[in-house]
Amino acid sequence: MAFLIFVWKIIIKERGSGEMAISKKVKGTLIGASWVRRMFEVGDELKRIHGEENVYDFSLGNPNLEPPPSLKKALKELADHPIVGMHRYMANSGYIETRRAIADYLKEESGLPFTENHVIMTVGAAGGLNVTFKSILDEGDEVIVPSPYFMEFKFYIDNNGGEIRLVETHEDFTLNLDEIEKAIGEKTKAILINSPNNPTGVIYSRESLEKLGQLLKRKSQELGRTIYLISDEAYRRIVYDGIKLPNFFHHYPHTIRVTSHSKDLSLPGERIGYVAVSPLCEEADELIGALIFANRVLGFVNAPALMQRLVAPLQRNSVHVRDYEENRDLFYNALTSFGYQVVKPQGAFYLFPKAMIDDDLAFVQELQSKRILTVPGRGFGKPGYFRIAYAVERRKIKGALPGFKEVAETFRTK
Amino acid sequence: MAFLIFVWKIIIKERGSGEMAISKKVKGTLIGASWVRRMFEVGDELKRIHGEENVYDFSLGNPNLEPPPSLKKALKELADHPIVGMHRYMANSGYIETRRAIADYLKEESGLPFTENHVIMTVGAAGGLNVTFKSILDEGDEVIVPSPYFMEFKFYIDNNGGEIRLVETHEDFTLNLDEIEKAIGEKTKAILINSPNNPTGVIYSRESLEKLGQLLKRKSQELGRTIYLISDEAYRRIVYDGIKLPNFFHHYPHTIRVTSHSKDLSLPGERIGYVAVSPLCEEADELIGALIFANRVLGFVNAPALMQRLVAPLQRNSVHVRDYEENRDLFYNALTSFGYQVVKPQGAFYLFPKAMIDDDLAFVQELQSKRILTVPGRGFGKPGYFRIAYAVERRKIKGALPGFKEVAETFRTK
């Protein structure tokens, strides 16, 4: 118990009060800031105490797979034969060659007339989302987000003057179109959809996207202006069971894809992603101008130059997704056999089971006593659940399963 | 004349009106957005018409020197012997090894007890400034900026709810402490100083920093809270005439250094920099917590991983600054001999001469008729001047001098 108290002290550590000169707004949000990052930090502390090998850290979605060999080869090639000027500034939207490679891929994938002008290279999807919100939001505008959701979205929207408007999903975490319709109003500027979803692993079906597209068209018409559909596709290539991810661009013209190569090419630390605006979007030109401007003035300036070069030819590549799928199978089958209730994920690398007691924080603490790190559902706007990130070595999962079983038995016998 | 009109059309091109759904605020700022970037784009167009060789582009501070061989070697080493996990997420503040290397350097340089905890790795200095403003500003807080100034500062402050408060410098662009004192009031949260300065190339003297430090101490006491000194040192290693750059950390405890390796290691496209908080700053802990939080939620997440590794051991390295100094000498001597009035820069790679007519835009257009690209002073809050960025190949400067001479003669005979 001693280490738990110790660890908990770290978690609830609040910084000294006194007369502080930092932003009051930031100060107010710092404390409840990020459960994911907090658990990551607790994990570091536990690892120091028990040794890395003896801690089962499923807190952060930090891909364990290495980038594909093609990327390593491209890096070596460039290091061996550096190009003069390859580290200099380029246009704020990125290298034309990279944008063209992505546009070609998007064209092939969607059948739509994408050109390099529809693509802006960004500092990951997190950068891309901030750039997108800056481009479209004015003070008080609302962005609808289905919940549970990746809580950083709230900050990205708030940074740029907007307000998040959460809508519940169904029990199985699929889109609840009635709730979305109810939430759309005068202030609605966009809806942000994340599929495959973090934290649930759910993929929204073609049918639901079709209906969503129809709803947005109707509502845009009623409002006399465009509601944007922002599709966060950070996990777009991490898809299982042979499922083909429905293409958002097919169902609504005013669609903005925000994505990165953090997961498909395992480059999260390198901050390389892009924003793509549908060629069917009526305001494409103006929107693209705003995105490029936002990329500049928000201080990103441009996506990292070297990585832009490396990812250009790898648009059809990805890490060995089957590894994640096997992790899912192992984890999902074991957890359900222990009595956990969990929606089977079809993509991403998360499981979002029900906690066996109402208090997800207490449940997560119980798992910690088995040296298992997960994130409470409240960190995703959904208390009573917890998130497991399983982009980890298989033996970590195998090592943790007895702990999951013991905790399940504890609560079953209570 | 024909091409000038053509070029001008590009410059004043405004995007279509109609019922647009992008941010009204962004739309309002898009048009007058950046003279530097506009001139950069005009340059691209001129190059297409006349051929790259025949355009003298001094618009953008895009270093022509290649990174030092040590950096290229480090990149090759890493590409040849990749480290498992080297592209993954790390702590939002960056690798501890990189922060420690920088802290060691800062300690040596300043004699102050810097540790890795005082350093946050950022997406360049532009990222670092946004992170800093997010951390300290609340709605309506003011940041004092001596003018002429790098106009992006205005956006960085505005992005994070603050307001820029410009103060004039002296005729020779040195700090006017009386003006600064007059500007400090209830809303003042920070002063942002950039030395060596963009666009003037001026370095603020030790004496003026000492006086500034005293002023800020007195004013902080009067206000009963800290006024921060933010020191943008993007050009800190680009210093001439054997001058030693005064150390801001010595003159005021509440100092935040924001810098990057864009210029000293010629890596502007890679977006790698850092923020360092003075160990003497009373609120250092809380401020650092806020900076790390801001780095995360603004969507930077962390500075690019690969570059963090590469720059760590190169804190005492830089490009061959003597090349820039020779450019300055050549340019400065020629311009003054043609009759231009210009303060001799002691650092950075800019000259900021007086335009020979009041209308700096007309003057810059006149230079364009000689295929010379510069930026009007209004792009730096100082009409009647123009900026020359001379981090270019020597032969470009030599090629442009006759044009500068002809324009000078045109206006002298008028």
HADDOCK unambig.tbl for C-alpha pairs under 7 A between the chains (distance, minus, plus):
assign (segid A and resid 15 and name CA) (segid B and resid 286 and name CA) 6.24 0.50 0.50
assign (segid A and resid 20 and name CA) (segid B and resid 283 and name CA) 6.60 0.50 0.50
assign (segid A and resid 21 and name CA) (segid B and resid 136 and name CA) 6.71 0.50 0.50
assign (segid A and resid 21 and name CA) (segid B and resid 225 and name CA) 6.52 0.50 0.50
assign (segid A and resid 21 and name CA) (segid B and resid 226 and name CA) 5.88 0.50 0.50
assign (segid A and resid 22 and name CA) (segid B and resid 135 and name CA) 5.95 0.50 0.50
assign (segid A and resid 22 and name CA) (segid B and resid 136 and name CA) 4.20 0.50 0.50
assign (segid A and resid 22 and name CA) (segid B and resid 137 and name CA) 6.99 0.50 0.50
assign (segid A and resid 22 and name CA) (segid B and resid 287 and name CA) 6.12 0.50 0.50
assign (segid A and resid 23 and name CA) (segid B and resid 135 and name CA) 5.54 0.50 0.50
assign (segid A and resid 23 and name CA) (segid B and resid 136 and name CA) 4.16 0.50 0.50
assign (segid A and resid 23 and name CA) (segid B and resid 137 and name CA) 4.85 0.50 0.50
assign (segid A and resid 23 and name CA) (segid B and resid 138 and name CA) 5.38 0.50 0.50
assign (segid A and resid 24 and name CA) (segid B and resid 138 and name CA) 6.48 0.50 0.50
assign (segid A and resid 25 and name CA) (segid B and resid 138 and name CA) 6.51 0.50 0.50
assign (segid A and resid 26 and name CA) (segid B and resid 135 and name CA) 6.44 0.50 0.50
assign (segid A and resid 26 and name CA) (segid B and resid 290 and name CA) 6.73 0.50 0.50
assign (segid A and resid 62 and name CA) (segid B and resid 88 and name CA) 6.42 0.50 0.50
assign (segid A and resid 62 and name CA) (segid B and resid 89 and name CA) 6.13 0.50 0.50
assign (segid A and resid 63 and name CA) (segid B and resid 88 and name CA) 6.96 0.50 0.50
assign (segid A and resid 66 and name CA) (segid B and resid 85 and name CA) 6.79 0.50 0.50
assign (segid A and resid 75 and name CA) (segid B and resid 79 and name CA) 6.01 0.50 0.50
assign (segid A and resid 76 and name CA) (segid B and resid 76 and name CA) 6.88 0.50 0.50
assign (segid A and resid 76 and name CA) (segid B and resid 79 and name CA) 4.81 0.50 0.50
assign (segid A and resid 76 and name CA) (segid B and resid 80 and name CA) 6.31 0.50 0.50
assign (segid A and resid 79 and name CA) (segid B and resid 75 and name CA) 6.01 0.50 0.50
assign (segid A and resid 79 and name CA) (segid B and resid 76 and name CA) 4.80 0.50 0.50
assign (segid A and resid 79 and name CA) (segid B and resid 79 and name CA) 6.59 0.50 0.50
assign (segid A and resid 80 and name CA) (segid B and resid 76 and name CA) 6.30 0.50 0.50
assign (segid A and resid 85 and name CA) (segid B and resid 66 and name CA) 6.78 0.50 0.50
assign (segid A and resid 87 and name CA) (segid B and resid 267 and name CA) 5.05 0.50 0.50
assign (segid A and resid 87 and name CA) (segid B and resid 268 and name CA) 6.39 0.50 0.50
assign (segid A and resid 87 and name CA) (segid B and resid 269 and name CA) 5.02 0.50 0.50
assign (segid A and resid 87 and name CA) (segid B and resid 270 and name CA) 6.05 0.50 0.50
assign (segid A and resid 88 and name CA) (segid B and resid 62 and name CA) 6.43 0.50 0.50
assign (segid A and resid 88 and name CA) (segid B and resid 63 and name CA) 6.98 0.50 0.50
assign (segid A and resid 88 and name CA) (segid B and resid 267 and name CA) 6.01 0.50 0.50
assign (segid A and resid 88 and name CA) (segid B and resid 268 and name CA) 5.26 0.50 0.50
assign (segid A and resid 88 and name CA) (segid B and resid 269 and name CA) 4.56 0.50 0.50
assign (segid A and resid 89 and name CA) (segid B and resid 62 and name CA) 6.14 0.50 0.50
assign (segid A and resid 89 and name CA) (segid B and resid 268 and name CA) 5.52 0.50 0.50
assign (segid A and resid 89 and name CA) (segid B and resid 269 and name CA) 4.29 0.50 0.50
assign (segid A and resid 90 and name CA) (segid B and resid 269 and name CA) 6.79 0.50 0.50
assign (segid A and resid 123 and name CA) (segid B and resid 300 and name CA) 6.66 0.50 0.50
assign (segid A and resid 126 and name CA) (segid B and resid 299 and name CA) 4.42 0.50 0.50
assign (segid A and resid 126 and name CA) (segid B and resid 300 and name CA) 6.90 0.50 0.50
assign (segid A and resid 127 and name CA) (segid B and resid 299 and name CA) 4.48 0.50 0.50
assign (segid A and resid 127 and name CA) (segid B and resid 300 and name CA) 5.92 0.50 0.50
assign (segid A and resid 130 and name CA) (segid B and resid 298 and name CA) 6.89 0.50 0.50
assign (segid A and resid 130 and name CA) (segid B and resid 299 and name CA) 6.33 0.50 0.50
assign (segid A and resid 135 and name CA) (segid B and resid 22 and name CA) 5.95 0.50 0.50
assign (segid A and resid 135 and name CA) (segid B and resid 23 and name CA) 5.54 0.50 0.50
assign (segid A and resid 135 and name CA) (segid B and resid 26 and name CA) 6.44 0.50 0.50
assign (segid A and resid 136 and name CA) (segid B and resid 21 and name CA) 6.72 0.50 0.50
assign (segid A and resid 136 and name CA) (segid B and resid 22 and name CA) 4.21 0.50 0.50
assign (segid A and resid 136 and name CA) (segid B and resid 23 and name CA) 4.18 0.50 0.50
assign (segid A and resid 137 and name CA) (segid B and resid 22 and name CA) 6.99 0.50 0.50
assign (segid A and resid 137 and name CA) (segid B and resid 23 and name CA) 4.88 0.50 0.50
assign (segid A and resid 138 and name CA) (segid B and resid 23 and name CA) 5.39 0.50 0.50
assign (segid A and resid 138 and name CA) (segid B and resid 24 and name CA) 6.50 0.50 0.50
assign (segid A and resid 138 and name CA) (segid B and resid 25 and name CA) 6.52 0.50 0.50
assign (segid A and resid 152 and name CA) (segid B and resid 297 and name CA) 6.55 0.50 0.50
assign (segid A and resid 155 and name CA) (segid B and resid 297 and name CA) 5.87 0.50 0.50
assign (segid A and resid 156 and name CA) (segid B and resid 297 and name CA) 6.46 0.50 0.50
assign (segid A and resid 156 and name CA) (segid B and resid 298 and name CA) 6.50 0.50 0.50
assign (segid A and resid 225 and name CA) (segid B and resid 21 and name CA) 6.53 0.50 0.50
assign (segid A and resid 226 and name CA) (segid B and resid 21 and name CA) 5.90 0.50 0.50
assign (segid A and resid 267 and name CA) (segid B and resid 87 and name CA) 5.05 0.50 0.50
assign (segid A and resid 267 and name CA) (segid B and resid 88 and name CA) 6.01 0.50 0.50
assign (segid A and resid 268 and name CA) (segid B and resid 87 and name CA) 6.39 0.50 0.50
assign (segid A and resid 268 and name CA) (segid B and resid 88 and name CA) 5.26 0.50 0.50
assign (segid A and resid 268 and name CA) (segid B and resid 89 and name CA) 5.52 0.50 0.50
assign (segid A and resid 269 and name CA) (segid B and resid 87 and name CA) 5.02 0.50 0.50
assign (segid A and resid 269 and name CA) (segid B and resid 88 and name CA) 4.57 0.50 0.50
assign (segid A and resid 269 and name CA) (segid B and resid 89 and name CA) 4.30 0.50 0.50
assign (segid A and resid 269 and name CA) (segid B and resid 90 and name CA) 6.80 0.50 0.50
assign (segid A and resid 269 and name CA) (segid B and resid 302 and name CA) 6.89 0.50 0.50
assign (segid A and resid 269 and name CA) (segid B and resid 304 and name CA) 5.90 0.50 0.50
assign (segid A and resid 269 and name CA) (segid B and resid 305 and name CA) 5.00 0.50 0.50
assign (segid A and resid 270 and name CA) (segid B and resid 87 and name CA) 6.04 0.50 0.50
assign (segid A and resid 270 and name CA) (segid B and resid 304 and name CA) 4.39 0.50 0.50
assign (segid A and resid 270 and name CA) (segid B and resid 305 and name CA) 5.15 0.50 0.50
assign (segid A and resid 270 and name CA) (segid B and resid 306 and name CA) 6.72 0.50 0.50
assign (segid A and resid 271 and name CA) (segid B and resid 304 and name CA) 5.93 0.50 0.50
assign (segid A and resid 283 and name CA) (segid B and resid 20 and name CA) 6.56 0.50 0.50
assign (segid A and resid 286 and name CA) (segid B and resid 15 and name CA) 6.36 0.50 0.50
assign (segid A and resid 287 and name CA) (segid B and resid 22 and name CA) 6.11 0.50 0.50
assign (segid A and resid 290 and name CA) (segid B and resid 26 and name CA) 6.72 0.50 0.50
assign (segid A and resid 297 and name CA) (segid B and resid 152 and name CA) 6.57 0.50 0.50
assign (segid A and resid 297 and name CA) (segid B and resid 155 and name CA) 5.87 0.50 0.50
assign (segid A and resid 297 and name CA) (segid B and resid 156 and name CA) 6.48 0.50 0.50
assign (segid A and resid 298 and name CA) (segid B and resid 130 and name CA) 6.90 0.50 0.50
assign (segid A and resid 298 and name CA) (segid B and resid 156 and name CA) 6.51 0.50 0.50
assign (segid A and resid 299 and name CA) (segid B and resid 126 and name CA) 4.45 0.50 0.50
assign (segid A and resid 299 and name CA) (segid B and resid 127 and name CA) 4.51 0.50 0.50
assign (segid A and resid 299 and name CA) (segid B and resid 130 and name CA) 6.33 0.50 0.50
assign (segid A and resid 300 and name CA) (segid B and resid 123 and name CA) 6.65 0.50 0.50
assign (segid A and resid 300 and name CA) (segid B and resid 126 and name CA) 6.92 0.50 0.50
assign (segid A and resid 300 and name CA) (segid B and resid 127 and name CA) 5.94 0.50 0.50
assign (segid A and resid 302 and name CA) (segid B and resid 269 and name CA) 6.89 0.50 0.50
assign (segid A and resid 304 and name CA) (segid B and resid 269 and name CA) 5.90 0.50 0.50
assign (segid A and resid 304 and name CA) (segid B and resid 270 and name CA) 4.38 0.50 0.50
assign (segid A and resid 304 and name CA) (segid B and resid 271 and name CA) 5.93 0.50 0.50
assign (segid A and resid 305 and name CA) (segid B and resid 269 and name CA) 5.00 0.50 0.50
assign (segid A and resid 305 and name CA) (segid B and resid 270 and name CA) 5.14 0.50 0.50
assign (segid A and resid 306 and name CA) (segid B and resid 270 and name CA) 6.71 0.50 0.50
